[in-house]
Amino acid sequence: MSVQSADPLQDVLALVGTTSRLSVGFAAGGDWAVAFEPPPAVKFNAVRRGSCLLLVDGVTYPLATGDCFLLTRPQAFTLASSLDVPPVPAAPIFAAATDGIARAGTAARATTPSATTSDADVFVLGGRFGFGERAEELLLDALPAVVHVPGSSPAAATVRWALDQIDAELRDHPPAAGLVTDHLAQVMLIHLLRLHLAAHPPDGWLSGLSDPVVAPALRAMHARPAHPWTVAELASVAAVSRSTLAARFKQIVGQGPLDYLTRWRIELASARLRRSDGTVAAIAHHVGYASESALSTAFKRVTGVSPRDYRSDHAAPGR
């Protein structure tokens, strides 16, 4: 059976409204340690030169040139040259940033801007990713609190390319540099997730993306969520028996394929209820339900509220 292919990870990233924003760069030299408050969004940093330590929740991560990390939870963290240096708060350091660079240690005492970038022991590029309200359950809960991707891996070449392009945009300031760097940061996020998922398959639907049985069924449902899928059809797509697909899907994803389809349809309906003024009946038809009442029954079973109550509680401001 031939079906249109889709990308579940791309669908989820689009559904949760992924955004990105770069912060000022960070240069440090000598002995230094900087303590950061819990970030309000998913935080990322990339070590562009030198090495340092990342401390999160009592765990130390050595970072080398080219290493990147994501913090997927709102946890305080520290960047430092060594464990022996008492940390100072990050907020005043970043508030005093000049020329787009915050400085710590001997870099903060440099007399010229070039001395704080080209001559600093460590230079770190950072920023944050913002997600919509459903990101925690759909994506972030499946990831560890710290996603560390070593830059020495050959598979990290595309991440290095994105970072090189970001560096060039920040250095040369061509037209629309801010927009370009934000999009490059999203490219970097996708590649960081790919590298992490390849090296550390998580539980749940994300682990199904690399499973030879589950992945074809996932792609089929994401390509045509409104199609009246049966387990037999999905098994045909995956080229296995119905019982094999059902058992494997339940083992990997934690629920049956049709249960997953129902929840994905409700996610799609929820996004439309938040973002559009379409009628509930039209939304029901779009996501695969024959009537408003059929969607309402499934919606309330999954979310605990009716589509109309959900819309009134989650409508976008000014919609």
N, C-alpha and C positions, 0 to 999 in steps of 0.2 A: 504493500500500500504506500503510495507516494503522498507526502504532505509537505506543505510549506514549512520551512525551518524558521525558528525564532531563537532568541537569546534570552533566557530567563534572567540572567544577571543584569543585562541591559534593561530589561523590562522593569526590574525592581529598582534599579538606580533611577530610572526615569520616573517611576511611580512615587518614590519618596522625595523627589525634587532636589536632587543633589546640586549643591552650589559650592564654590570654592573662593577663597580670598587669601592672598599672600600677606604676610606681615612683614615688618622691617627685618633686614638681615641681622645676624648676631656675630660679632667678632670678639675673640677673647685671646689673652696671652698670659703666660706666667702661671701663677697659682690662682685659681678662681673657682667659684661655685655659685650658681644662681638658682634660687628656689622659685618655682612657678606655682601660682594658684591653680586649682582645678579648672581646666578650660571649659567654656560653655558649649563647645562643639567639638567634633572630632579633630584632634590636633595632629599635625604632621610636621616633621623636621627632617632635613637631609643634611648630612655633614659633607660639605663641599671641599673642605681641606682640613687636614689635621685629624686628631682623634680626641675623644673625651668619654665621659661616663654618663649614662642615663640611670637615674635612681627612681624607681616607682614602687611604692608599697613594699619597701624592704628588699627589693630585688635590684641587682646592679646589672646593667647591660653595657658592655664595652662597645663603643661606636668608633668605626674607622672611616677613612675617606670613602665617600660613595654610599655609606650606609644610610638607610631611611627607616623611620619608624612612624607608626600611627598609634595614637592613644584613643581608644574607642570608648572609654568611660571618663566621666568627669573626676579624675584623680589628680591630686597634686603631684608634681614631679620636680626633679632637680637635674640640671646639667652641670658637670664639674670636671676639673682637670684631674682631681684625685679625691679619694674619700676623706682625706685629712683636712680639707679646707672647710671652715664654717661657711654655710651658704648665706648669701644676702638676697633680699627680695628682688624679684624681677621687675616689678611695676616701675620703680623709680628709674631703673636702668633703661627700660624701653621708652619711658616718658621723655628721657633726655636724649633720645636717638637723634642724630644729625646725618644728613645726606643718605637717609634710608638705612642707617646702620646703628644698632645698639651695641655698646662696648662694655667689656668687663675685664678685670685684671689689668695687665700692663697695656692692653689695647685702649683702655679708658684714659690712660695718661699720655697717649701718643699725641703729637702736636700737629700731624697732618692727616687728612682723611685716608691717603694711600697707605699710611702706616697701619691703619686699623683694618685694612682688608688684605692687601697683598702680603703684608709682613706679619699679620697676626698668626699665632699658633693654630687657631681654630676658626673656621668660618662656617656658619650654619644658616641655611635657608629654611624658612618655616612658614606656616600658615594654618588655615583651618578649613574643614569641610562642613557645610551645613546640610542637614537632612530634614525632611518633613516629619510629621508626628508619628508615622508608622514605621520609621526606619529602625527603631530599637528592636521591635519584634521580628520584622522581616529580614533584617540584615545584621545589625550590630550585636544582637544576642548570640549570633552564631560565630562571632569572632572573639579572640582573646582580648584582654584588656590592653595588651601591648602587642602590636604586630611589628616585628623587627625583620627587615629584609637586608641582608648583607650586600654591599655593593660589589664585592669581589666575585659574585656569582655571574657566570656568562649569561644566565637568563635575565639578569638585571640590566642588560645593555639598553633596552628601550627606556627604562627609568632614567638611566644616565643621559640618554639623548634628550629626554624631556627637560631634565634639569639643566643641561647645557643650553638649550633653547631659552629657558627661563632666565638664566644668567645673561645671555646675550640681549634679551629684551630689557632687562633691568639696567644693563650697562649702557646700551645705545639709545634707549628711549625713543624708538620709532613710533609713528602714529598708531594709536590704539594699543599701545603696549600693555596697558592694564587688562584689557579684555583678552588679549592673546595669552598673557601669563595665567589668567584665571582658567582659561580653557586647557592650557598645557598642564596645569595642576590637576584637572580632572582626568586628563590622559594618564598622568602619573598615578593617580588613585586607582584607576582601573588596572594598570599593570602591577601595582603593588598587591592588589587583591588577587590577581591571577597568580602571581608568584607565591603568595602565601597559601592559596588554596591548593596549588600544585604540590607544595612541600608539606602542608599540614591539613589534610582533608578534614573539614569540620563535621559535626553532626547536622542532621536536618537536610533541608532542600539543597543547601549549597554543596553538600557532599554528593548529591545526586548528579551534579553537573559533570562530574568526571566518571560516573559509573556507566559502563557500556549498555546496561539494560535500562536503567532509570532515565538516563539523559535523553534518549530519543523520545520517550513518552513525555518528559517535561517540555522539551522543545515543541512537540506537537500541540500540547495544551496551551502553551503560551502563544503559538502562532495562530491558533483558532480557538480562543476561549469560549466563543458562543456556539461552537459545534456541539451537537449532542453526543459526546464521546461515550463509548462503552469500554469496559475493560478489554473486551475482545478486540476492538479496533486499536486500542493503544498497544496491546500485546502484538498485534500484527505490525504496527509501526516499529516496535522494538525487536521484531523477529524472534519472539519467544512465545511460550504458551501463556494462557491467561493465568494459570496458577503460579507460574514462575514470576511473571510481572507483578502480580498482587503481593506475593511473599517478599520479593526483592524490594519493591517500592516501600512496603511497610517497614522492612528492616532498615533501609537507608534513610528514608524521609521521616519515618515515625507515624505515618498515616497512610491510608489506602489512596490509590490514584484518583478516584472520584471524590474522596474527601478533600484531597489537595485541590482538585479542580473547583470544588464549591468554594473553598476559602479564597482561591485566587480570583474567582468571579466576584466575590464579596469585596475584595480589596479594590478591584477595578470599579465596582459600583460605588464604593465609598469615596474614591478619588473623584468620580464624576459628581457625586452629591456635594462634595466640598467645593468643587471648582466651577460648576456650571449650573445653569438654571433649567436644564432639561427636565422634562417630566419624569416621574418615577417609572411610568410605563415605558417611555422611550429608553431609559437607562436599563430597565429589565430586558428589553429586546436586544439591546446592544451587547449585554454580557451573557446572553444565552437562556433567559427565562421567557416563557411564553406569555406571561401576564404579570401585572403589577403585584397581584396577590401571591404568585409563586415566588417572586423575588422577596417580597415582604416576609414570607414564612421563613425562607432560608436566611435572610438578613438578620431577623430577630433571633433565630436559633444560634447563629455564629456570634453576633455582637451583643445580643441582649436588648437591643432597642429596634424600633421600626425605622425604615429608611427616612420617613418624614421627620421623626424625632432626631435622628442622626444629623440630617441636614440642618435643622434649626440649631443644633448644638455646635456644629462645626463649620458653618458657612463662612467663606473667606470674607474679611472686612471689605466693605464697599462693593461686594458683588451685586 
